[in-house]
Amino acid sequence: MTSVESIISGVGSHLPGKAVTNHDLAKIVDTSDEWIRSRSGIGERHIAGDDEVTSDYATTAAWNALDQAGLKPKDIELIIVATVTPDKTFPSTAVYVQQKLGAPPGIAFDVSAACAGFLYALNIAHNFIQTGQVKHALVIGAEKLSCFLDWSDRATCVLFGDGAGAVVMSANKSHAAAPPRGVLATYLSADGRLAEHLFADGGPASTATVGKVRMNGKEVFRNAVQEISNAVLEVTERARVKREEIDWFVPHQANIRIIESCAKRLELSEEKIIVTIEKHANTSSASIPLALDAGIRDGRIRRGELLVFAALGGGLAWGSTLIRY
């Protein structure tokens, strides 16, 4: 007996060329390298140029993922871009990626779930594949967060960066005799009662502006540790997998202290965690695919290994995904 699996057939990423160190930021805001590193684990971040838009580096990340998958744009039937910094209010950033790739007509749309956006998009693509609607999908997390940071607020401007990560999800016929591959379990949730803890104070319908990022760091930290840990426990339970079977924890790269606190609660050793925050900072929906790509390309993550992704962001929205790569 066979069934359809949703496997990751390719991964890619791209960072804007301009790297901004903590020392660079100390020249424009009251901060220091020690202050930033001790509170977040961040050493630098990449910032897009004024002439770059989100779809530019989302497209480059997509090309890299397609190359690894051995596929062409014509093979892609679904493109989902997770982002809170779209090129335009409408149409979606996904259609611009579709245009720049030269992909044929197909399904293309954006998902807005902040730092959890990539997991939301991944779950949607998984369901499209499971129901037989598409064979190959591009799932991209891409952000130009620098466009709405308050550069006078040292509590937020030092934490974020720009970038994009992409995965190609493909349908694969499984056999009962073989271990399952691809997405094994997913879990998503959100609580709008907590929206005031992390948000942008603008929008087309409210202020007709983009607004700036505002955050209650203490509450975000507390909820992130609790909900990310619980989300990991939830997917392992759903997949009937023991935590000690997890080969790699690939978390949202928001804050090194959040990552370490979650690992401690989950009893996961540091050797099993992919951490890129020191070089990337918090890239919101792009952070998990960026970290995943880094772990695969440097040889740490290998085929057949069990990976768990988890994130929490504005909404507050959170979730997790368990995948056999």
C-alpha atoms as a printed R data frame, in Angstrom:
    type eleno elety resid chain resno      x      y       z
1   ATOM     1    CA   MET     A     1  0.000  0.000   0.000
2   ATOM     2    CA   THR     A     2  1.275  3.453  -0.912
3   ATOM     3    CA   SER     A     3  0.425  6.945   0.297
4   ATOM     4    CA   VAL     A     4  1.626 10.460  -0.518
5   ATOM     5    CA   GLU     A     5  4.322 12.083   1.573
6   ATOM     6    CA   SER     A     6  5.246 15.793   1.573
7   ATOM     7    CA   ILE     A     7  9.035 15.808   1.470
8   ATOM     8    CA   ILE     A     8 11.592 18.621   1.351
9   ATOM     9    CA   SER     A     9 13.288 18.127  -2.011
10  ATOM    10    CA   GLY     A    10 15.320 21.346  -2.012
11  ATOM    11    CA   VAL     A    11 16.381 24.180   0.285
12  ATOM    12    CA   GLY     A    12 17.872 27.589  -0.502
13  ATOM    13    CA   SER     A    13 18.474 30.983   1.054
14  ATOM    14    CA   HIS     A    14 19.758 34.462   0.350
15  ATOM    15    CA   LEU     A    15 20.930 37.385   2.459
16  ATOM    16    CA   PRO     A    16 21.262 41.006   1.301
17  ATOM    17    CA   GLY     A    17 24.879 41.999   0.781
18  ATOM    18    CA   LYS     A    18 25.140 44.670   3.474
19  ATOM    19    CA   ALA     A    19 26.173 43.261   6.873
20  ATOM    20    CA   VAL     A    20 25.667 45.629   9.824
21  ATOM    21    CA   THR     A    21 27.560 44.792  13.010
22  ATOM    22    CA   ASN     A    22 26.671 45.731  16.569
23  ATOM    23    CA   HIS     A    23 29.546 48.208  16.473
24  ATOM    24    CA   ASP     A    24 27.945 49.855  13.427
25  ATOM    25    CA   LEU     A    25 24.646 50.205  15.307
26  ATOM    26    CA   ALA     A    26 26.430 51.711  18.311
27  ATOM    27    CA   LYS     A    27 27.226 54.692  16.087
28  ATOM    28    CA   ILE     A    28 23.540 55.551  15.551
29  ATOM    29    CA   VAL     A    29 21.783 54.378  18.741
30  ATOM    30    CA   ASP     A    30 22.691 54.155  22.444
31  ATOM    31    CA   THR     A    31 23.900 50.560  22.554
32  ATOM    32    CA   SER     A    32 27.034 48.420  22.462
33  ATOM    33    CA   ASP     A    33 28.214 45.074  21.176
34  ATOM    34    CA   GLU     A    34 28.264 43.662  24.714
35  ATOM    35    CA   TRP     A    35 24.743 44.932  25.484
36  ATOM    36    CA   ILE     A    36 23.269 43.346  22.340
37  ATOM    37    CA   ARG     A    37 25.156 40.054  22.558
38  ATOM    38    CA   SER     A    38 24.396 39.513  26.241
39  ATOM    39    CA   ARG     A    39 20.657 40.009  25.717
40  ATOM    40    CA   SER     A    40 20.132 38.368  22.337
41  ATOM    41    CA   GLY     A    41 23.211 36.526  21.061
42  ATOM    42    CA   ILE     A    42 23.264 38.719  17.942
43  ATOM    43    CA   GLY     A    43 26.534 39.969  16.457
44  ATOM    44    CA   GLU     A    44 25.405 41.260  13.085
45  ATOM    45    CA   ARG     A    45 22.486 41.361  10.686
46  ATOM    46    CA   HIS     A    46 22.011 41.885   6.952
47  ATOM    47    CA   ILE     A    47 20.149 44.958   5.756
48  ATOM    48    CA   ALA     A    48 18.610 45.293   2.301
49  ATOM    49    CA   GLY     A    49 19.291 48.317   0.149
50  ATOM    50    CA   ASP     A    50 16.669 50.950  -0.588
51  ATOM    51    CA   ASP     A    51 16.413 49.611  -4.142
52  ATOM    52    CA   GLU     A    52 15.744 46.020  -2.981
53  ATOM    53    CA   VAL     A    53 12.308 44.572  -2.262
54  ATOM    54    CA   THR     A    54 11.315 41.372  -0.510
55  ATOM    55    CA   SER     A    55 10.591 39.484  -3.726
56  ATOM    56    CA   ASP     A    56 14.154 40.106  -4.969
57  ATOM    57    CA   TYR     A    57 15.919 37.945  -2.405
58  ATOM    58    CA   ALA     A    58 12.901 35.638  -2.071
59  ATOM    59    CA   THR     A    59 13.404 34.843  -5.753
60  ATOM    60    CA   THR     A    60 17.132 34.196  -5.309
61  ATOM    61    CA   ALA     A    61 16.404 31.863  -2.379
62  ATOM    62    CA   ALA     A    62 13.808 30.101  -4.538
63  ATOM    63    CA   TRP     A    63 16.309 29.589  -7.378
64  ATOM    64    CA   ASN     A    64 18.766 28.055  -4.923
65  ATOM    65    CA   ALA     A    65 16.097 25.691  -3.581
66  ATOM    66    CA   LEU     A    66 15.009 24.699  -7.096
67  ATOM    67    CA   ASP     A    67 18.621 24.003  -8.057
68  ATOM    68    CA   GLN     A    68 19.071 21.684  -5.067
69  ATOM    69    CA   ALA     A    69 15.794 19.920  -5.894
70  ATOM    70    CA   GLY     A    70 16.768 19.503  -9.536
71  ATOM    71    CA   LEU     A    71 13.585 21.252 -10.654
72  ATOM    72    CA   LYS     A    72 12.678 24.149 -12.941
73  ATOM    73    CA   PRO     A    73 10.140 26.962 -12.377
74  ATOM    74    CA   LYS     A    74  7.799 25.202 -14.828
75  ATOM    75    CA   ASP     A    75  7.526 22.311 -12.336
76  ATOM    76    CA   ILE     A    76  6.123 24.515  -9.560
77  ATOM    77    CA   GLU     A    77  2.343 24.590  -9.184
78  ATOM    78    CA   LEU     A    78  2.115 26.477  -5.883
79  ATOM    79    CA   ILE     A    79  4.101 29.404  -4.451
80  ATOM    80    CA   ILE     A    80  3.503 30.607  -0.900
81  ATOM    81    CA   VAL     A    81  5.480 33.504   0.553
82  ATOM    82    CA   ALA     A    82  5.345 34.018   4.310
83  ATOM    83    CA   THR     A    83  6.057 37.687   4.972
84  ATOM    84    CA   VAL     A    84  4.952 40.756   6.929
85  ATOM    85    CA   THR     A    85  6.913 43.038   4.598
86  ATOM    86    CA   PRO     A    86  5.338 42.515   1.155
87  ATOM    87    CA   ASP     A    87  6.563 44.450  -1.872
88  ATOM    88    CA   LYS     A    88  3.158 46.117  -2.095
89  ATOM    89    CA   THR     A    89 -0.114 46.044  -0.175
90  ATOM    90    CA   PHE     A    90 -1.357 43.997  -3.132
91  ATOM    91    CA   PRO     A    91 -0.867 41.917  -5.183
92  ATOM    92    CA   SER     A    92  0.958 39.281  -3.191
93  ATOM    93    CA   THR     A    93  4.733 39.050  -3.060
94  ATOM    94    CA   ALA     A    94  4.270 35.470  -4.300
95  ATOM    95    CA   VAL     A    95  3.064 36.635  -7.713
96  ATOM    96    CA   TYR     A    96  6.161 38.803  -8.083
97  ATOM    97    CA   VAL     A    97  8.325 35.791  -7.246
98  ATOM    98    CA   GLN     A    98  6.338 33.813  -9.799
99  ATOM    99    CA   GLN     A    99  6.935 36.583 -12.352
100 ATOM   100    CA   LYS     A   100 10.675 36.847 -11.652
101 ATOM   101    CA   LEU     A   101 11.152 33.070 -11.800
102 ATOM   102    CA   GLY     A   102  9.281 32.901 -15.095
103 ATOM   103    CA   ALA     A   103  6.990 30.270 -13.597
104 ATOM   104    CA   PRO     A   104  3.770 29.417 -15.468
105 ATOM   105    CA   PRO     A   105  0.300 30.292 -14.155
106 ATOM   106    CA   GLY     A   106 -0.472 28.504 -10.911
107 ATOM   107    CA   ILE     A   107 -1.459 29.114  -7.305
108 ATOM   108    CA   ALA     A   108  0.405 31.984  -5.638
109 ATOM   109    CA   PHE     A   109 -0.355 33.871  -2.434
110 ATOM   110    CA   ASP     A   110  1.143 35.285   0.764
111 ATOM   111    CA   VAL     A   111  0.720 34.254   4.391
112 ATOM   112    CA   SER     A   112  0.983 36.743   7.261
113 ATOM   113    CA   ALA     A   113  1.756 35.111  10.607
114 ATOM   114    CA   ALA     A   114  4.929 37.027  11.484
115 ATOM   115    CA   CYS     A   115  7.717 34.826  12.859
116 ATOM   116    CA   ALA     A   116  5.489 31.738  12.659
117 ATOM   117    CA   GLY     A   117  4.635 32.477   9.031
118 ATOM   118    CA   PHE     A   118  6.962 29.911   7.499
119 ATOM   119    CA   LEU     A   119  5.398 27.116   9.574
120 ATOM   120    CA   TYR     A   120  1.893 28.242   8.617
121 ATOM   121    CA   ALA     A   121  2.907 28.306   4.932
122 ATOM   122    CA   LEU     A   122  4.617 24.914   5.198
123 ATOM   123    CA   ASN     A   123  1.481 23.366   6.669
124 ATOM   124    CA   ILE     A   124 -0.679 24.820   3.888
125 ATOM   125    CA   ALA     A   125  1.647 23.449   1.204
126 ATOM   126    CA   HIS     A   126  1.663 20.069   2.972
127 ATOM   127    CA   ASN     A   127 -2.133 19.952   2.791
128 ATOM   128    CA   PHE     A   128 -2.159 20.904  -0.913
129 ATOM   129    CA   ILE     A   129  0.204 17.996  -1.585
130 ATOM   130    CA   GLN     A   130 -1.671 15.557   0.657
131 ATOM   131    CA   THR     A   131 -4.946 16.232  -1.167
132 ATOM   132    CA   GLY     A   132 -3.307 15.699  -4.553
133 ATOM   133    CA   GLN     A   133 -3.785 19.273  -5.783
134 ATOM   134    CA   VAL     A   134 -0.095 19.885  -6.477
135 ATOM   135    CA   LYS     A   135  3.101 17.846  -6.834
136 ATOM   136    CA   HIS     A   136  5.688 20.572  -6.210
137 ATOM   137    CA   ALA     A   137  5.361 23.719  -4.105
138 ATOM   138    CA   LEU     A   138  7.701 26.575  -3.223
139 ATOM   139    CA   VAL     A   139  7.429 27.727   0.384
140 ATOM   140    CA   ILE     A   140  9.378 30.904   1.097
141 ATOM   141    CA   GLY     A   141  9.943 32.973   4.224
142 ATOM   142    CA   ALA     A   142 11.192 36.435   3.268
143 ATOM   143    CA   GLU     A   143 11.413 39.747   5.098
144 ATOM   144    CA   LYS     A   144 12.676 43.298   4.730
145 ATOM   145    CA   LEU     A   145 12.158 44.132   8.393
146 ATOM   146    CA   SER     A   146 14.547 47.085   8.202
147 ATOM   147    CA   CYS     A   147 11.839 49.027   6.373
148 ATOM   148    CA   PHE     A   148  9.707 49.454   9.505
149 ATOM   149    CA   LEU     A   149 12.141 49.484  12.385
150 ATOM   150    CA   ASP     A   150 12.335 52.470  14.705
151 ATOM   151    CA   TRP     A   151 16.065 53.135  14.543
152 ATOM   152    CA   SER     A   152 15.890 55.252  17.708
153 ATOM   153    CA   ASP     A   153 14.480 52.349  19.771
154 ATOM   154    CA   ARG     A   154 17.419 50.229  20.901
155 ATOM   155    CA   ALA     A   155 15.082 47.608  22.368
156 ATOM   156    CA   THR     A   156 13.879 46.598  18.883
157 ATOM   157    CA   CYS     A   157 16.118 47.946  16.109
158 ATOM   158    CA   VAL     A   158 19.121 45.856  17.199
159 ATOM   159    CA   LEU     A   159 17.191 42.577  17.043
160 ATOM   160    CA   PHE     A   160 16.080 42.298  13.441
161 ATOM   161    CA   GLY     A   161 17.538 41.698   9.995
162 ATOM   162    CA   ASP     A   162 16.543 41.025   6.403
163 ATOM   163    CA   GLY     A   163 16.761 37.816   4.390
164 ATOM   164    CA   ALA     A   164 14.939 34.930   2.741
165 ATOM   165    CA   GLY     A   165 14.856 31.152   2.914
166 ATOM   166    CA   ALA     A   166 12.967 28.736   0.682
167 ATOM   167    CA   VAL     A   167 12.093 25.067   0.490
168 ATOM   168    CA   VAL     A   168 10.644 23.001  -2.320
169 ATOM   169    CA   MET     A   169  7.992 20.615  -1.029
170 ATOM   170    CA   SER     A   170  7.338 17.635  -3.288
171 ATOM   171    CA   ALA     A   171  4.899 14.748  -3.364
172 ATOM   172    CA   ASN     A   172  6.558 11.378  -2.807
173 ATOM   173    CA   LYS     A   173  4.962  7.935  -2.914
174 ATOM   174    CA   SER     A   174  5.654  6.056   0.285
175 ATOM   175    CA   HIS     A   175  5.518  2.350   0.955
176 ATOM   176    CA   ALA     A   176  4.331  0.728   4.146
177 ATOM   177    CA   ALA     A   177  7.592 -1.174   4.480
178 ATOM   178    CA   ALA     A   178  9.727  2.002   4.450
179 ATOM   179    CA   PRO     A   179 10.052  4.574   7.277
180 ATOM   180    CA   PRO     A   180  7.852  7.626   6.622
181 ATOM   181    CA   ARG     A   181  9.550 10.713   5.207
182 ATOM   182    CA   GLY     A   182  8.659 14.373   4.969
183 ATOM   183    CA   VAL     A   183  6.101 16.063   7.209
184 ATOM   184    CA   LEU     A   184  5.177 13.715  10.055
185 ATOM   185    CA   ALA     A   185  3.130 16.098  12.227
186 ATOM   186    CA   THR     A   186  2.221 19.770  12.468
187 ATOM   187    CA   TYR     A   187  0.770 22.038  15.125
188 ATOM   188    CA   LEU     A   188 -0.376 25.662  14.726
189 ATOM   189    CA   SER     A   189 -2.067 28.109  17.073
190 ATOM   190    CA   ALA     A   190 -2.570 31.806  17.801
191 ATOM   191    CA   ASP     A   191 -4.027 33.984  20.558
192 ATOM   192    CA   GLY     A   192 -5.201 37.431  19.485
193 ATOM   193    CA   ARG     A   193 -5.573 38.481  23.114
194 ATOM   194    CA   LEU     A   194 -1.769 38.748  23.156
195 ATOM   195    CA   ALA     A   195 -1.459 40.835  19.977
196 ATOM   196    CA   GLU     A   196 -0.446 43.977  21.856
197 ATOM   197    CA   HIS     A   197  2.838 42.374  22.919
198 ATOM   198    CA   LEU     A   198  4.344 42.341  19.401
199 ATOM   199    CA   PHE     A   199  2.922 44.368  16.528
200 ATOM   200    CA   ALA     A   200  3.464 47.130  13.970
201 ATOM   201    CA   ASP     A   201  1.699 50.365  14.918
202 ATOM   202    CA   GLY     A   202  0.460 51.081  11.410
203 ATOM   203    CA   GLY     A   203 -1.380 49.599   8.459
204 ATOM   204    CA   PRO     A   204 -3.339 50.549   5.310
205 ATOM   205    CA   ALA     A   205 -6.753 50.517   7.004
206 ATOM   206    CA   SER     A   206 -5.714 52.162  10.276
207 ATOM   207    CA   THR     A   207 -2.995 54.744   9.645
208 ATOM   208    CA   ALA     A   208 -2.291 54.450   5.915
209 ATOM   209    CA   THR     A   209  1.358 53.907   6.895
210 ATOM   210    CA   VAL     A   210  3.630 50.916   7.383
211 ATOM   211    CA   GLY     A   211  4.141 51.786  11.051
212 ATOM   212    CA   LYS     A   212  7.011 50.677  13.290
213 ATOM   213    CA   VAL     A   213  7.711 47.456  15.179
214 ATOM   214    CA   ARG     A   214  6.632 47.613  18.841
215 ATOM   215    CA   MET     A   215  7.368 44.891  21.361
216 ATOM   216    CA   ASN     A   216  6.842 44.030  25.008
217 ATOM   217    CA   GLY     A   217 10.024 41.999  25.310
218 ATOM   218    CA   LYS     A   218  9.300 40.472  28.713
219 ATOM   219    CA   GLU     A   219  5.933 39.050  27.672
220 ATOM   220    CA   VAL     A   220  7.180 37.863  24.289
221 ATOM   221    CA   PHE     A   221 10.051 36.031  25.996
222 ATOM   222    CA   ARG     A   222  7.766 34.346  28.521
223 ATOM   223    CA   ASN     A   223  5.217 33.241  25.936
224 ATOM   224    CA   ALA     A   224  7.879 32.149  23.456
225 ATOM   225    CA   VAL     A   225  9.579 29.777  25.891
226 ATOM   226    CA   GLN     A   226  6.268 28.304  27.005
227 ATOM   227    CA   GLU     A   227  4.528 27.949  23.641
228 ATOM   228    CA   ILE     A   228  7.536 26.864  21.570
229 ATOM   229    CA   SER     A   229  8.335 24.142  24.104
230 ATOM   230    CA   ASN     A   230  4.706 23.012  24.241
231 ATOM   231    CA   ALA     A   231  4.482 23.026  20.440
232 ATOM   232    CA   VAL     A   232  7.473 20.696  20.157
233 ATOM   233    CA   LEU     A   233  5.952 18.348  22.720
234 ATOM   234    CA   GLU     A   234  2.672 18.415  20.804
235 ATOM   235    CA   VAL     A   235  4.130 17.371  17.434
236 ATOM   236    CA   THR     A   236  6.290 14.641  18.922
237 ATOM   237    CA   GLU     A   237  3.240 13.247  20.676
238 ATOM   238    CA   ARG     A   238  1.162 13.414  17.498
239 ATOM   239    CA   ALA     A   239  3.866 11.586  15.565
240 ATOM   240    CA   ARG     A   240  4.527  9.170  18.452
241 ATOM   241    CA   VAL     A   241  8.181 10.159  18.456
242 ATOM   242    CA   LYS     A   242 10.336 10.370  21.574
243 ATOM   243    CA   ARG     A   243 12.237 13.597  22.153
244 ATOM   244    CA   GLU     A   244 15.511 11.717  22.292
245 ATOM   245    CA   GLU     A   245 14.870 10.566  18.724
246 ATOM   246    CA   ILE     A   246 15.064 14.158  17.450
247 ATOM   247    CA   ASP     A   247 18.294 14.718  15.533
248 ATOM   248    CA   TRP     A   248 17.994 18.489  15.098
249 ATOM   249    CA   PHE     A   249 15.990 21.289  16.673
250 ATOM   250    CA   VAL     A   250 15.697 24.149  14.149
251 ATOM   251    CA   PRO     A   251 13.980 26.971  16.059
252 ATOM   252    CA   HIS     A   252 12.984 30.475  15.093
253 ATOM   253    CA   GLN     A   253 16.083 32.609  15.624
254 ATOM   254    CA   ALA     A   254 14.609 35.335  17.846
255 ATOM   255    CA   ASN     A   255 16.856 35.352  20.891
256 ATOM   256    CA   ILE     A   256 19.585 32.981  22.056
257 ATOM   257    CA   ARG     A   257 18.177 32.977  25.586
258 ATOM   258    CA   ILE     A   258 14.774 31.863  24.282
259 ATOM   259    CA   ILE     A   259 16.413 29.080  22.284
260 ATOM   260    CA   GLU     A   260 18.482 27.909  25.262
261 ATOM   261    CA   SER     A   261 15.500 28.049  27.633
262 ATOM   262    CA   CYS     A   262 13.384 25.975  25.241
263 ATOM   263    CA   ALA     A   263 16.181 23.437  24.823
264 ATOM   264    CA   LYS     A   264 16.503 23.125  28.583
265 ATOM   265    CA   ARG     A   265 12.776 22.552  29.039
266 ATOM   266    CA   LEU     A   266 12.815 19.977  26.235
267 ATOM   267    CA   GLU     A   267 15.994 18.337  27.536
268 ATOM   268    CA   LEU     A   268 17.715 18.777  24.170
269 ATOM   269    CA   SER     A   269 21.500 19.137  24.117
270 ATOM   270    CA   GLU     A   270 23.128 22.179  22.506
271 ATOM   271    CA   GLU     A   271 24.745 19.858  19.966
272 ATOM   272    CA   LYS     A   272 21.285 19.174  18.504
273 ATOM   273    CA   ILE     A   273 20.333 22.822  17.903
274 ATOM   274    CA   ILE     A   274 20.887 24.807  14.712
275 ATOM   275    CA   VAL     A   275 21.699 28.390  15.723
276 ATOM   276    CA   THR     A   276 22.337 31.181  13.197
277 ATOM   277    CA   ILE     A   277 21.178 34.217  15.153
278 ATOM   278    CA   GLU     A   278 24.727 35.501  15.695
279 ATOM   279    CA   LYS     A   279 25.094 36.239  11.961
280 ATOM   280    CA   HIS     A   280 21.469 36.706  10.865
281 ATOM   281    CA   ALA     A   281 19.627 38.284  13.845
282 ATOM   282    CA   ASN     A   282 15.838 37.819  13.870
283 ATOM   283    CA   THR     A   283 14.599 37.565  10.280
284 ATOM   284    CA   SER     A   284 11.025 36.663  11.283
285 ATOM   285    CA   SER     A   285  9.475 34.194   8.813
286 ATOM   286    CA   ALA     A   286 12.824 33.746   7.047
287 ATOM   287    CA   SER     A   287 14.721 32.540  10.115
288 ATOM   288    CA   ILE     A   288 13.815 28.828  10.120
289 ATOM   289    CA   PRO     A   289 14.500 28.208   6.401
290 ATOM   290    CA   LEU     A   290 17.712 30.267   6.670
291 ATOM   291    CA   ALA     A   291 18.870 28.114   9.596
292 ATOM   292    CA   LEU     A   292 17.752 24.928   7.839
293 ATOM   293    CA   ASP     A   293 19.721 25.819   4.713
294 ATOM   294    CA   ALA     A   294 22.809 26.629   6.774
295 ATOM   295    CA   GLY     A   295 22.598 23.283   8.583
296 ATOM   296    CA   ILE     A   296 22.172 21.314   5.354
297 ATOM   297    CA   ARG     A   297 24.869 23.068   3.358
298 ATOM   298    CA   ASP     A   298 27.508 22.777   6.079
299 ATOM   299    CA   GLY     A   299 26.839 19.045   6.337
300 ATOM   300    CA   ARG     A   300 25.315 18.844   9.802
301 ATOM   301    CA   ILE     A   301 21.787 17.953   8.695
302 ATOM   302    CA   ARG     A   302 21.621 14.795   6.601
303 ATOM   303    CA   ARG     A   303 18.948 12.875   4.744
304 ATOM   304    CA   GLY     A   304 16.865 10.597   6.934
305 ATOM   305    CA   GLU     A   305 17.341 12.664  10.081
306 ATOM   306    CA   LEU     A   306 14.459 13.823  12.239
307 ATOM   307    CA   LEU     A   307 14.014 17.607  12.441
308 ATOM   308    CA   VAL     A   308 11.654 19.712  14.499
309 ATOM   309    CA   PHE     A   309 10.889 23.342  13.611
310 ATOM   310    CA   ALA     A   310  9.212 25.706  16.077
311 ATOM   311    CA   ALA     A   311  8.460 29.428  16.241
312 ATOM   312    CA   LEU     A   312  6.438 32.142  17.942
313 ATOM   313    CA   GLY     A   313  5.810 35.656  16.683
314 ATOM   314    CA   GLY     A   314  3.352 38.517  16.365
315 ATOM   315    CA   GLY     A   315 -0.269 37.558  16.787
316 ATOM   316    CA   LEU     A   316  0.799 36.027  19.009
317 ATOM   317    CA   ALA     A   317  1.046 33.081  16.622
318 ATOM   318    CA   TRP     A   318  3.100 29.940  17.091
319 ATOM   319    CA   GLY     A   319  3.556 26.408  15.856
320 ATOM   320    CA   SER     A   320  5.828 23.484  15.125
321 ATOM   321    CA   THR     A   321  6.523 20.932  12.412
322 ATOM   322    CA   LEU     A   322  8.167 17.524  12.680
323 ATOM   323    CA   ILE     A   323  9.911 16.378   9.494
324 ATOM   324    CA   ARG     A   324 12.058 13.452   8.463
325 ATOM   325    CA   TYR     A   325 14.425 15.148   6.035
